[in-house]
Structure formats: C-alpha cells, structure tokens
Amino acid sequence: MHPDLVIGKRFPDLVLQDHRKQPIKLSEFAHGFPFILSFYRGYW
C-alpha cells in the first residue's frame, strides 16, 4: 500500500477530471463536507 494511504489519515488531495474534462481537486468537489471515495475493481 502507498505510504500516504493510512487508515485514519486524511486522503491526499487528488486532482481528477470532472464531467467536462476540467481538472478539479477532491477538496473542491467535497466543499468541506465528509466525502467517501470508493474504487471498484472488475467489470460491470
């Protein structure tokens, strides 16, 4: 596991693309509210 991913520690502020392909930070997306980021592995 990556050393920045520790249970109970704040998640790194990643920059991802929004629906318009514009970069957005997770912190901007959450606007200071609790936020759950979930990753799924496999096919739908």
C-alpha positions in Angstrom: 0.0 0.0 0.0 1.2 3.6 -0.7 2.6 5.2 2.4 0.2 8.2 2.2 -2.8 5.8 2.4 -3.1 5.1 6.1 -6.3 4.3 8.0 -7.5 7.4 9.9 -5.2 9.7 8.0 -6.6 12.4 5.6 -6.7 11.2 2.0 -4.3 13.0 -0.4 -5.9 15.9 -2.3 -6.0 14.3 -5.8 -6.7 16.2 -9.0 -9.2 14.4 -11.3 -11.3 15.4 -14.3 -14.9 16.4 -14.0 -17.7 15.7 -16.5 -16.4 18.5 -18.7 -12.8 17.1 -18.7 -11.7 20.1 -16.5 -9.3 19.4 -13.6 -10.8 19.6 -10.1 -9.4 18.8 -6.7 -11.2 16.4 -4.4 -11.3 19.1 -1.7 -13.1 21.5 -4.1 -15.6 18.8 -5.0 -16.4 18.0 -1.4 -16.7 21.7 -0.3 -15.5 20.8 3.2 -18.2 18.1 3.8 -17.4 14.5 4.6 -16.7 12.6 1.4 -16.5 8.9 0.5 -14.4 7.9 -2.4 -14.9 4.3 -3.5 -13.0 2.3 -6.1 -14.4 -0.8 -7.7 -12.3 -3.4 -9.3 -13.5 -5.6 -12.1 -16.1 -5.3 -14.8 -19.7 -4.1 -14.7 
